[in-house]
Amino acid sequence: MHLEGRHLLNSTDFSIEELFSLIHLAQEIAENPTDYSQTCRGKVMASLFYEPSTRTRLSFDAAMKRLGGSVIGFSDPDISSHSKGESIEDTIRTVECYSDIIVMRHPEPFKPHKLSTLISNPLVNAGDGPNQHPTQTLADLFTIFMYKKKLSNLKIGFCGDLKYGRTVHSLIKAMDRYEDNSFVCISPDNLKLPEEISKNLASQLIESNQLEESMKDLDVLYMTRTQKERFPSVQEYERCKGSYILSHEKLRFAKEDVIIMHPLPRVDEIHESVDRDKRAVYFQQAKAGMYMRMALILSFLGIQ
């Protein structure tokens, strides 16, 4: 699949057919990694992270390097000319001169969307504040497909901070495009899924504040951390943190074939005892993200 001349800004930017092509390419890469080890030789990816990241930044870096390409950029804007007062618009125009594809994370919602109008090379949104995280959604879709062999007719539970959790916002919009899916949103009242998202869903949505009762017939349980950096005050965060903690004991309420996902990092919302359960797939999910990002890079650069 070729995506030259396009950007990835939202989790719904690709058609259902394009998503399946990316999933199948990621699967092919995962099964035959050496076949792709030099496909991006001579290509350069710019990594511009204006907000902290571990998995997203490193998985993109690993993806490009495993494809034989190279990476430039920064993980802290204070070590760039941003600290001298350079505008982000000038930065991205300049960086385009040195690279073939740009990956950006920014704390301001829709900032990558605005910047994409200034450049011709592909721009990938690696998270824009509390808005969306489309490449995590690609990793999530690939993970669900690997374990469930489908993306439709699933009951998916989202638990935790659904107000500020951009990975939830992206994934629920993406999964709403597939037939016969339903969602159970488990959160405190003040961390519910934003109404602008929930009111536009075609799928059935149930809201709950009880984790144990809601787990019984889920196919997927997607846990999230409380987004401390998004809260208006430390006091409000302290009132919300630790609202839901998934323990091995609580898994007795879940189906034997449920998969437990988490975009990571986790804080206290999944007890370490759950790591040993075969239903916990969040570390496999992180690895799936690397393969999906490899597929994305190849498709944006027109290399198959």
QUINOR-V196828 format. One record per pair of residues at least 12 apart in sequence whose ideal C-beta (glycine too) atoms are under 10 Angstrom apart, sorted by the first residue. I is the first residue (numbers start at 1). J is the second residue. If there is no record, write none. Layout:
i=I j=J
i=I j=J
//
This chain:
i=1 j=14
i=1 j=17
i=1 j=18
i=1 j=19
i=1 j=20
i=1 j=21
i=1 j=22
i=1 j=24
i=1 j=25
i=1 j=295
i=1 j=296
i=1 j=298
i=1 j=299
i=1 j=300
i=1 j=302
i=1 j=304
i=2 j=21
i=2 j=298
i=2 j=299
i=2 j=300
i=2 j=301
i=2 j=302
i=2 j=303
i=2 j=304
i=3 j=18
i=3 j=21
i=3 j=22
i=3 j=122
i=3 j=296
i=3 j=297
i=3 j=298
i=3 j=299
i=3 j=300
i=3 j=301
i=3 j=302
i=4 j=120
i=4 j=121
i=4 j=122
i=4 j=299
i=4 j=300
i=4 j=301
i=4 j=302
i=4 j=303
i=5 j=120
i=5 j=121
i=5 j=122
i=5 j=300
i=5 j=302
i=6 j=18
i=6 j=116
i=6 j=122
i=6 j=123
i=6 j=299
i=6 j=300
i=7 j=101
i=7 j=102
i=7 j=112
i=7 j=113
i=7 j=115
i=7 j=116
i=7 j=117
i=7 j=119
i=7 j=121
i=7 j=122
i=7 j=123
i=7 j=124
i=7 j=125
i=7 j=300
i=8 j=103
i=8 j=112
i=8 j=116
i=8 j=122
i=8 j=123
i=8 j=124
i=8 j=125
i=8 j=126
i=8 j=134
i=8 j=135
i=8 j=137
i=8 j=138
i=8 j=296
i=8 j=299
i=8 j=300
i=9 j=110
i=9 j=112
i=9 j=113
i=9 j=114
i=9 j=115
i=9 j=116
i=9 j=123
i=9 j=124
i=9 j=125
i=9 j=128
i=9 j=131
i=9 j=132
i=9 j=134
i=10 j=110
i=10 j=112
i=10 j=113
i=10 j=125
i=10 j=128
i=10 j=131
i=10 j=132
i=10 j=134
i=10 j=137
i=10 j=169
i=10 j=170
i=10 j=173
i=10 j=174
i=11 j=125
i=11 j=132
i=11 j=133
i=11 j=134
i=11 j=135
i=11 j=136
i=11 j=137
i=11 j=138
i=11 j=140
i=11 j=141
i=11 j=166
i=11 j=167
i=11 j=169
i=11 j=170
i=11 j=171
i=11 j=172
i=11 j=173
i=11 j=174
i=11 j=175
i=11 j=176
i=11 j=177
i=12 j=132
i=12 j=134
i=12 j=137
i=12 j=170
i=12 j=173
i=12 j=174
i=12 j=176
i=12 j=177
i=13 j=125
i=13 j=132
i=13 j=134
i=13 j=174
i=14 j=134
i=14 j=137
i=14 j=138
i=14 j=174
i=14 j=296
i=14 j=299
i=15 j=177
i=16 j=151
i=16 j=152
i=16 j=174
i=16 j=177
i=16 j=178
i=18 j=299
i=19 j=137
i=19 j=138
i=19 j=141
i=19 j=142
i=19 j=145
i=19 j=151
i=19 j=174
i=19 j=177
i=19 j=178
i=20 j=141
i=20 j=145
i=20 j=151
i=21 j=295
i=21 j=299
i=22 j=138
i=22 j=141
i=22 j=142
i=22 j=292
i=22 j=295
i=22 j=296
i=22 j=298
i=22 j=299
i=23 j=138
i=23 j=141
i=23 j=142
i=23 j=144
i=23 j=145
i=23 j=146
i=23 j=151
i=23 j=288
i=23 j=291
i=23 j=292
i=23 j=295
i=24 j=142
i=24 j=145
i=24 j=295
i=25 j=291
i=25 j=292
i=25 j=294
i=25 j=295
i=25 j=296
i=25 j=298
i=25 j=299
i=25 j=304
i=26 j=138
i=26 j=139
i=26 j=141
i=26 j=142
i=26 j=145
i=26 j=146
i=26 j=288
i=26 j=289
i=26 j=290
i=26 j=291
i=26 j=292
i=26 j=293
i=26 j=294
i=26 j=295
i=26 j=296
i=26 j=298
i=27 j=142
i=27 j=145
i=27 j=146
i=27 j=288
i=27 j=291
i=27 j=292
i=27 j=295
i=28 j=291
i=28 j=295
i=28 j=304
i=29 j=63
i=29 j=66
i=29 j=67
i=29 j=290
i=29 j=291
i=29 j=292
i=29 j=294
i=29 j=295
i=29 j=298
i=30 j=142
i=30 j=146
i=30 j=287
i=30 j=288
i=30 j=290
i=30 j=291
i=30 j=292
i=30 j=294
i=30 j=295
i=31 j=291
i=33 j=66
i=33 j=67
i=33 j=291
i=33 j=294
i=34 j=66
i=36 j=66
i=36 j=67
i=36 j=68
i=36 j=291
i=36 j=294
i=36 j=295
i=36 j=298
i=36 j=303
i=36 j=304
i=37 j=65
i=37 j=66
i=37 j=67
i=37 j=68
i=38 j=67
i=38 j=68
i=38 j=69
i=39 j=66
i=39 j=67
i=39 j=68
i=39 j=69
i=39 j=294
i=39 j=297
i=39 j=298
i=39 j=301
i=39 j=303
i=39 j=304
i=40 j=63
i=40 j=64
i=40 j=65
i=40 j=66
i=40 j=67
i=40 j=68
i=40 j=69
i=40 j=70
i=40 j=100
i=40 j=101
i=40 j=294
i=40 j=297
i=40 j=298
i=40 j=301
i=40 j=303
i=41 j=67
i=41 j=68
i=41 j=69
i=41 j=70
i=42 j=68
i=42 j=69
i=42 j=70
i=42 j=100
i=43 j=64
i=43 j=67
i=43 j=68
i=43 j=69
i=43 j=70
i=43 j=99
i=43 j=100
i=43 j=101
i=43 j=297
i=43 j=298
i=43 j=301
i=43 j=303
i=44 j=64
i=44 j=69
i=44 j=70
i=44 j=71
i=44 j=72
i=44 j=73
i=44 j=95
i=44 j=98
i=44 j=99
i=44 j=100
i=44 j=101
i=44 j=102
i=45 j=60
i=45 j=61
i=45 j=63
i=45 j=64
i=45 j=65
i=45 j=67
i=45 j=69
i=45 j=70
i=45 j=71
i=45 j=72
i=45 j=73
i=45 j=99
i=45 j=100
i=45 j=101
i=45 j=102
i=45 j=103
i=45 j=122
i=45 j=124
i=45 j=293
i=45 j=297
i=45 j=300
i=45 j=301
i=46 j=71
i=46 j=72
i=46 j=73
i=46 j=74
i=46 j=91
i=46 j=92
i=46 j=94
i=46 j=95
i=46 j=96
i=46 j=97
i=46 j=98
i=46 j=99
i=46 j=100
i=46 j=101
i=46 j=102
i=46 j=103
i=46 j=104
i=46 j=121
i=46 j=123
i=47 j=60
i=47 j=61
i=47 j=64
i=47 j=71
i=47 j=72
i=47 j=73
i=47 j=74
i=47 j=75
i=47 j=95
i=47 j=99
i=47 j=101
i=47 j=102
i=47 j=103
i=47 j=104
i=47 j=105
i=47 j=124
i=47 j=126
i=48 j=72
i=48 j=73
i=48 j=74
i=48 j=75
i=48 j=77
i=48 j=80
i=48 j=82
i=48 j=88
i=48 j=91
i=48 j=92
i=48 j=95
i=48 j=99
i=48 j=102
i=48 j=103
i=48 j=104
i=48 j=105
i=48 j=106
i=48 j=112
i=48 j=115
i=48 j=123
i=48 j=126
i=49 j=73
i=49 j=74
i=49 j=75
i=49 j=76
i=49 j=77
i=49 j=103
i=49 j=104
i=49 j=105
i=49 j=106
i=49 j=126
i=49 j=127
i=50 j=74
i=50 j=75
i=50 j=76
i=50 j=77
i=50 j=78
i=50 j=80
i=50 j=82
i=50 j=88
i=50 j=91
i=50 j=104
i=50 j=105
i=50 j=106
i=50 j=107
i=50 j=108
i=50 j=111
i=50 j=126
i=50 j=127
i=50 j=128
i=51 j=75
i=51 j=76
i=51 j=77
i=51 j=104
i=51 j=105
i=51 j=106
i=51 j=107
i=51 j=108
i=51 j=126
i=51 j=127
i=51 j=128
i=51 j=129
i=51 j=229
i=52 j=75
i=52 j=76
i=52 j=105
i=52 j=107
i=52 j=229
i=52 j=265
i=53 j=75
i=53 j=105
i=53 j=126
i=53 j=127
i=53 j=265
i=54 j=75
i=54 j=264
i=54 j=265
i=54 j=286
i=55 j=136
i=55 j=139
i=55 j=263
i=55 j=264
i=55 j=265
i=55 j=285
i=55 j=286
i=55 j=289
i=55 j=290
i=56 j=103
i=56 j=105
i=56 j=126
i=56 j=127
i=56 j=133
i=56 j=135
i=56 j=136
i=56 j=139
i=56 j=263
i=56 j=264
i=56 j=286
i=56 j=289
i=56 j=293
i=57 j=71
i=57 j=73
i=57 j=74
i=57 j=75
i=57 j=103
i=57 j=105
i=57 j=126
i=57 j=127
i=58 j=75
i=58 j=286
i=58 j=289
i=58 j=290
i=59 j=126
i=59 j=135
i=59 j=136
i=59 j=139
i=59 j=286
i=59 j=287
i=59 j=288
i=59 j=289
i=59 j=290
i=59 j=291
i=59 j=292
i=59 j=293
i=59 j=294
i=60 j=73
i=60 j=101
i=60 j=103
i=60 j=105
i=60 j=124
i=60 j=126
i=60 j=135
i=60 j=289
i=60 j=290
i=60 j=293
i=60 j=294
i=60 j=296
i=60 j=297
i=61 j=73
i=61 j=75
i=61 j=103
i=61 j=290
i=61 j=293
i=62 j=287
i=62 j=289
i=62 j=290
i=62 j=293
i=62 j=294
i=63 j=103
i=63 j=135
i=63 j=289
i=63 j=290
i=63 j=291
i=63 j=292
i=63 j=293
i=63 j=294
i=63 j=295
i=63 j=296
i=63 j=297
i=63 j=298
i=64 j=100
i=64 j=101
i=64 j=103
i=64 j=293
i=64 j=294
i=64 j=297
i=66 j=290
i=66 j=291
i=66 j=293
i=66 j=294
i=66 j=297
i=67 j=293
i=67 j=294
i=67 j=295
i=67 j=297
i=67 j=298
i=67 j=301
i=67 j=303
i=69 j=99
i=69 j=100
i=69 j=101
i=69 j=297
i=69 j=301
i=69 j=303
i=70 j=99
i=71 j=99
i=71 j=103
i=72 j=95
i=72 j=98
i=72 j=99
i=72 j=102
i=73 j=95
i=73 j=98
i=73 j=99
i=73 j=102
i=73 j=103
i=73 j=104
i=74 j=91
i=74 j=95
i=75 j=105
i=77 j=91
i=77 j=106
i=80 j=95
i=81 j=94
i=88 j=104
i=88 j=106
i=88 j=108
i=88 j=111
i=88 j=114
i=88 j=115
i=88 j=118
i=89 j=114
i=89 j=115
i=89 j=118
i=89 j=119
i=90 j=118
i=91 j=104
i=91 j=115
i=92 j=104
i=92 j=112
i=92 j=115
i=92 j=116
i=92 j=118
i=92 j=119
i=92 j=121
i=92 j=123
i=93 j=115
i=93 j=118
i=93 j=119
i=95 j=119
i=95 j=121
i=96 j=118
i=96 j=119
i=96 j=120
i=96 j=121
i=96 j=123
i=97 j=119
i=97 j=121
i=99 j=119
i=99 j=121
i=99 j=122
i=100 j=121
i=100 j=122
i=100 j=297
i=100 j=300
i=100 j=301
i=101 j=121
i=101 j=122
i=101 j=123
i=101 j=124
i=101 j=296
i=101 j=297
i=101 j=300
i=101 j=301
i=102 j=115
i=102 j=116
i=102 j=119
i=102 j=121
i=102 j=122
i=102 j=123
i=102 j=124
i=102 j=126
i=103 j=122
i=103 j=123
i=103 j=124
i=103 j=125
i=103 j=126
i=103 j=135
i=103 j=293
i=103 j=296
i=103 j=297
i=104 j=116
i=104 j=123
i=104 j=124
i=104 j=125
i=104 j=126
i=104 j=127
i=104 j=128
i=105 j=124
i=105 j=125
i=105 j=126
i=105 j=127
i=105 j=128
i=105 j=129
i=105 j=133
i=105 j=135
i=106 j=125
i=106 j=126
i=106 j=127
i=106 j=128
i=106 j=129
i=106 j=131
i=107 j=127
i=107 j=128
i=107 j=129
i=107 j=130
i=107 j=229
i=107 j=230
i=108 j=128
i=108 j=129
i=108 j=131
i=109 j=128
i=109 j=129
i=109 j=130
i=109 j=131
i=109 j=132
i=109 j=166
i=110 j=125
i=110 j=128
i=110 j=129
i=110 j=131
i=110 j=132
i=111 j=125
i=111 j=128
i=111 j=129
i=111 j=131
i=112 j=124
i=112 j=125
i=112 j=126
i=112 j=127
i=112 j=128
i=112 j=131
i=112 j=132
i=112 j=134
i=113 j=125
i=113 j=128
i=113 j=131
i=113 j=132
i=114 j=128
i=121 j=300
i=121 j=301
i=122 j=296
i=122 j=297
i=122 j=299
i=122 j=300
i=122 j=301
i=123 j=300
i=124 j=293
i=124 j=296
i=124 j=297
i=124 j=300
i=125 j=166
i=125 j=170
i=126 j=293
i=127 j=166
i=127 j=167
i=127 j=170
i=128 j=166
i=129 j=164
i=129 j=166
i=129 j=229
i=129 j=230
i=130 j=161
i=130 j=163
i=130 j=164
i=130 j=165
i=130 j=166
i=130 j=169
i=130 j=194
i=130 j=227
i=130 j=229
i=130 j=230
i=131 j=164
i=131 j=166
i=131 j=169
i=131 j=170
i=132 j=166
i=132 j=167
i=132 j=168
i=132 j=169
i=132 j=170
i=132 j=171
i=132 j=173
i=132 j=174
i=133 j=165
i=133 j=166
i=133 j=167
i=133 j=168
i=133 j=169
i=133 j=170
i=133 j=171
i=133 j=263
i=134 j=166
i=134 j=167
i=134 j=170
i=134 j=171
i=134 j=173
i=134 j=174
i=134 j=296
i=135 j=170
i=135 j=289
i=135 j=292
i=135 j=293
i=135 j=296
i=136 j=166
i=136 j=167
i=136 j=168
i=136 j=170
i=136 j=171
i=136 j=263
i=136 j=264
i=136 j=285
i=136 j=289
i=136 j=292
i=136 j=293
i=137 j=166
i=137 j=167
i=137 j=168
i=137 j=169
i=137 j=170
i=137 j=171
i=137 j=172
i=137 j=173
i=137 j=174
i=137 j=175
i=137 j=263
i=137 j=292
i=138 j=170
i=138 j=171
i=138 j=174
i=138 j=288
i=138 j=289
i=138 j=291
i=138 j=292
i=138 j=293
i=138 j=295
i=138 j=296
i=139 j=167
i=139 j=171
i=139 j=261
i=139 j=263
i=139 j=285
i=139 j=286
i=139 j=287
i=139 j=288
i=139 j=289
i=139 j=290
i=139 j=291
i=139 j=292
i=139 j=293
i=139 j=296
i=140 j=156
i=140 j=167
i=140 j=168
i=140 j=170
i=140 j=171
i=140 j=174
i=140 j=175
i=140 j=220
i=140 j=222
i=140 j=261
i=140 j=263
i=140 j=285
i=140 j=288
i=140 j=289
i=140 j=292
i=141 j=171
i=141 j=174
i=141 j=175
i=141 j=178
i=141 j=288
i=141 j=292
i=142 j=285
i=142 j=288
i=142 j=289
i=142 j=291
i=142 j=292
i=142 j=295
i=143 j=220
i=143 j=259
i=143 j=261
i=143 j=281
i=143 j=282
i=143 j=284
i=143 j=285
i=143 j=286
i=143 j=287
i=143 j=288
i=143 j=289
i=143 j=292
i=144 j=156
i=144 j=171
i=144 j=175
i=144 j=178
i=144 j=219
i=144 j=220
i=144 j=222
i=144 j=259
i=144 j=261
i=144 j=281
i=144 j=285
i=144 j=288
i=145 j=288
i=146 j=259
i=146 j=281
i=146 j=284
i=146 j=285
i=146 j=288
i=146 j=291
i=147 j=219
i=147 j=220
i=147 j=257
i=147 j=258
i=147 j=259
i=147 j=261
i=147 j=279
i=147 j=281
i=147 j=284
i=147 j=285
i=147 j=288
i=148 j=219
i=148 j=220
i=148 j=257
i=148 j=259
i=150 j=178
i=150 j=219
i=151 j=174
i=151 j=175
i=151 j=177
i=151 j=178
i=151 j=179
i=151 j=181
i=152 j=175
i=152 j=177
i=152 j=178
i=152 j=179
i=152 j=180
i=152 j=181
i=153 j=178
i=153 j=179
i=153 j=180
i=153 j=181
i=153 j=182
i=153 j=219
i=154 j=175
i=154 j=178
i=154 j=180
i=154 j=181
i=154 j=182
i=154 j=183
i=154 j=203
i=154 j=218
i=154 j=219
i=154 j=220
i=155 j=180
i=155 j=181
i=155 j=182
i=155 j=183
i=155 j=184
i=155 j=203
i=155 j=204
i=155 j=206
i=155 j=214
i=155 j=216
i=155 j=217
i=155 j=218
i=155 j=219
i=155 j=220
i=155 j=221
i=155 j=255
i=155 j=258
i=156 j=171
i=156 j=172
i=156 j=175
i=156 j=181
i=156 j=182
i=156 j=183
i=156 j=184
i=156 j=185
i=156 j=203
i=156 j=218
i=156 j=219
i=156 j=220
i=156 j=221
i=156 j=222
i=156 j=259
i=156 j=261
i=157 j=182
i=157 j=183
i=157 j=184
i=157 j=185
i=157 j=186
i=157 j=206
i=157 j=208
i=157 j=211
i=157 j=214
i=157 j=215
i=157 j=216
i=157 j=217
i=157 j=218
i=157 j=219
i=157 j=220
i=157 j=221
i=157 j=222
i=157 j=223
i=157 j=254
i=157 j=258
i=157 j=260
i=157 j=261
i=158 j=171
i=158 j=172
i=158 j=175
i=158 j=183
i=158 j=184
i=158 j=185
i=158 j=186
i=158 j=187
i=158 j=193
i=158 j=205
i=158 j=218
i=158 j=220
i=158 j=221
i=158 j=222
i=158 j=223
i=158 j=224
i=158 j=261
i=159 j=184
i=159 j=185
i=159 j=186
i=159 j=187
i=159 j=208
i=159 j=211
i=159 j=214
i=159 j=215
i=159 j=218
i=159 j=221
i=159 j=222
i=159 j=223
i=159 j=224
i=159 j=243
i=159 j=244
i=159 j=246
i=159 j=260
i=159 j=262
i=159 j=269
i=159 j=270
i=160 j=185
i=160 j=186
i=160 j=187
i=160 j=188
i=160 j=191
i=160 j=211
i=160 j=222
i=160 j=223
i=160 j=224
i=160 j=225
i=160 j=226
i=160 j=227
i=160 j=240
i=160 j=243
i=160 j=244
i=160 j=246
i=160 j=262
i=160 j=266
i=160 j=267
i=160 j=269
i=160 j=270
i=161 j=187
i=161 j=188
i=161 j=190
i=161 j=191
i=161 j=192
i=161 j=224
i=161 j=225
i=161 j=226
i=161 j=227
i=161 j=228
i=161 j=230
i=161 j=231
i=161 j=237
i=161 j=240
i=161 j=241
i=161 j=243
i=161 j=244
i=161 j=269
i=162 j=185
i=162 j=186
i=162 j=187
i=162 j=188
i=162 j=191
i=162 j=192
i=162 j=193
i=162 j=194
i=162 j=197
i=162 j=198
i=162 j=207
i=162 j=222
i=162 j=224
i=163 j=187
i=163 j=188
i=163 j=190
i=163 j=191
i=163 j=192
i=163 j=193
i=163 j=194
i=163 j=197
i=163 j=226
i=163 j=227
i=163 j=230
i=163 j=231
i=163 j=240
i=164 j=191
i=164 j=194
i=164 j=224
i=164 j=225
i=164 j=226
i=164 j=227
i=164 j=228
i=164 j=229
i=164 j=230
i=164 j=231
i=165 j=187
i=165 j=191
i=165 j=193
i=165 j=222
i=165 j=224
i=165 j=225
i=165 j=226
i=165 j=227
i=165 j=230
i=165 j=263
i=166 j=224
i=166 j=227
i=166 j=230
i=166 j=263
i=167 j=222
i=167 j=224
i=167 j=225
i=167 j=227
i=167 j=261
i=167 j=262
i=167 j=263
i=167 j=264
i=168 j=183
i=168 j=185
i=168 j=187
i=168 j=193
i=168 j=194
i=168 j=197
i=168 j=222
i=168 j=224
i=168 j=263
i=169 j=193
i=169 j=194
i=169 j=196
i=169 j=197
i=170 j=263
i=171 j=183
i=171 j=220
i=171 j=222
i=171 j=261
i=171 j=263
i=172 j=185
i=172 j=193
i=172 j=197
i=172 j=198
i=172 j=201
i=172 j=203
i=172 j=205
i=172 j=222
i=173 j=197
i=173 j=200
i=173 j=201
i=175 j=201
i=175 j=203
i=175 j=220
i=175 j=222
i=176 j=197
i=176 j=200
i=176 j=201
i=176 j=202
i=176 j=203
i=176 j=205
i=177 j=202
i=177 j=203
i=178 j=203
i=179 j=202
i=179 j=203
i=180 j=203
i=180 j=204
i=181 j=201
i=181 j=202
i=181 j=203
i=181 j=204
i=181 j=219
i=181 j=220
i=182 j=201
i=182 j=203
i=182 j=204
i=182 j=205
i=182 j=206
i=182 j=217
i=182 j=218
i=182 j=219
i=183 j=198
i=183 j=201
i=183 j=203
i=183 j=204
i=183 j=205
i=183 j=206
i=183 j=207
i=183 j=218
i=183 j=220
i=183 j=222
i=184 j=204
i=184 j=205
i=184 j=206
i=184 j=207
i=184 j=208
i=184 j=211
i=184 j=213
i=184 j=214
i=184 j=215
i=184 j=216
i=184 j=217
i=184 j=218
i=184 j=220
i=184 j=221
i=185 j=197
i=185 j=198
i=185 j=205
i=185 j=206
i=185 j=207
i=185 j=208
i=185 j=209
i=185 j=214
i=186 j=206
i=186 j=207
i=186 j=208
i=186 j=209
i=186 j=210
i=186 j=211
i=186 j=212
i=186 j=213
i=186 j=214
i=186 j=215
i=186 j=218
i=186 j=221
i=186 j=222
i=186 j=223
i=186 j=243
i=186 j=244
i=187 j=207
i=187 j=208
i=187 j=209
i=187 j=211
i=187 j=224
i=187 j=226
i=187 j=240
i=187 j=243
i=187 j=244
i=188 j=209
i=188 j=226
i=188 j=239
i=188 j=240
i=188 j=243
i=188 j=244
i=189 j=207
i=189 j=209
i=190 j=236
i=190 j=239
i=190 j=240
i=190 j=243
i=191 j=209
i=191 j=224
i=191 j=226
i=191 j=227
i=191 j=231
i=191 j=240
i=191 j=243
i=192 j=207
i=192 j=209
i=193 j=205
i=193 j=207
i=209 j=243
i=209 j=244
i=210 j=244
i=211 j=223
i=211 j=243
i=211 j=244
i=211 j=245
i=211 j=246
i=211 j=250
i=211 j=253
i=211 j=269
i=212 j=244
i=212 j=246
i=212 j=249
i=212 j=250
i=212 j=251
i=212 j=252
i=212 j=253
i=212 j=254
i=213 j=253
i=214 j=253
i=215 j=246
i=215 j=250
i=215 j=251
i=215 j=252
i=215 j=253
i=215 j=254
i=215 j=255
i=215 j=258
i=215 j=260
i=216 j=253
i=216 j=254
i=216 j=255
i=216 j=258
i=217 j=253
i=217 j=254
i=217 j=255
i=217 j=258
i=218 j=253
i=218 j=254
i=218 j=255
i=218 j=258
i=218 j=259
i=218 j=260
i=219 j=255
i=219 j=257
i=219 j=258
i=219 j=259
i=220 j=258
i=220 j=259
i=220 j=260
i=220 j=261
i=220 j=281
i=221 j=246
i=221 j=251
i=221 j=254
i=221 j=255
i=221 j=258
i=221 j=259
i=221 j=260
i=221 j=261
i=221 j=262
i=221 j=270
i=221 j=279
i=221 j=280
i=222 j=259
i=222 j=260
i=222 j=261
i=222 j=262
i=222 j=263
i=222 j=282
i=222 j=285
i=223 j=244
i=223 j=245
i=223 j=246
i=223 j=260
i=223 j=261
i=223 j=262
i=223 j=263
i=223 j=264
i=223 j=266
i=223 j=269
i=223 j=270
i=223 j=274
i=223 j=280
i=223 j=282
i=224 j=244
i=224 j=261
i=224 j=262
i=224 j=263
i=224 j=264
i=224 j=266
i=224 j=269
i=224 j=270
i=225 j=241
i=225 j=262
i=225 j=263
i=225 j=264
i=225 j=265
i=225 j=266
i=225 j=267
i=225 j=268
i=225 j=269
i=225 j=270
i=226 j=238
i=226 j=239
i=226 j=240
i=226 j=241
i=226 j=242
i=226 j=243
i=226 j=244
i=226 j=267
i=226 j=268
i=226 j=269
i=227 j=240
i=228 j=240
i=228 j=241
i=228 j=267
i=241 j=267
i=241 j=268
i=241 j=269
i=242 j=267
i=242 j=268
i=242 j=269
i=243 j=269
i=244 j=268
i=244 j=269
i=244 j=270
i=245 j=267
i=245 j=268
i=245 j=269
i=245 j=270
i=245 j=271
i=245 j=274
i=246 j=260
i=246 j=262
i=246 j=266
i=246 j=268
i=246 j=269
i=246 j=270
i=246 j=271
i=246 j=273
i=246 j=274
i=246 j=277
i=246 j=280
i=247 j=270
i=247 j=271
i=247 j=272
i=247 j=273
i=247 j=274
i=248 j=270
i=248 j=271
i=248 j=272
i=248 j=273
i=248 j=274
i=248 j=275
i=248 j=276
i=248 j=277
i=248 j=280
i=249 j=271
i=249 j=273
i=249 j=274
i=250 j=271
i=250 j=274
i=251 j=271
i=251 j=273
i=251 j=274
i=251 j=277
i=251 j=279
i=251 j=280
i=254 j=277
i=254 j=279
i=255 j=279
i=256 j=278
i=256 j=279
i=257 j=278
i=257 j=279
i=258 j=277
i=258 j=279
i=258 j=280
i=258 j=281
i=259 j=278
i=259 j=279
i=259 j=280
i=259 j=281
i=259 j=282
i=259 j=284
i=259 j=285
i=260 j=274
i=260 j=275
i=260 j=277
i=260 j=278
i=260 j=279
i=260 j=280
i=260 j=281
i=260 j=282
i=260 j=285
i=261 j=279
i=261 j=280
i=261 j=281
i=261 j=282
i=261 j=284
i=261 j=285
i=262 j=274
i=262 j=280
i=262 j=281
i=262 j=282
i=262 j=283
i=262 j=285
i=262 j=286
i=263 j=282
i=263 j=285
i=263 j=286
i=263 j=289
i=264 j=282
i=264 j=283
i=264 j=285
i=264 j=286
i=264 j=289
i=266 j=282
i=270 j=282
//
